[in-house]
Amino acid sequence: MQQIIIYMPARVKPTGKQKQIFLIHTVVFAIVTALTWMMYDKGVEGWAYPWPAWTTAAWGLSLIGHFCAVYLSYEDPGHADYKRQEANG
């Protein structure tokens, strides 16, 4: 009978620098988004196109991606082989 060994990649712990950059990204996002929405309909009477929704959504998605890259990354066991093959070209 053959035994199957399953290798589970380990989660990569984020460095302090990665956490710091993500925190800066989050704070800047919050400040700019708040300012953008506060300036949104200044001086407009009636309905105004909600243009800040596009930048908020796009930047919010990039913030979610940044969070995933920092906190939900797993090691890639084939990365060393890839780098070796790339170097030998």
Secondary structure, DSSP 8 states (H G I E B T S, - for coil): ----------B----HHHHHHHHHHHHHHHHHHHHHHHHTTTT--S----THHHHHHHHHHHHHHHHHHHHS-B--TTHHHHHHHHHH-
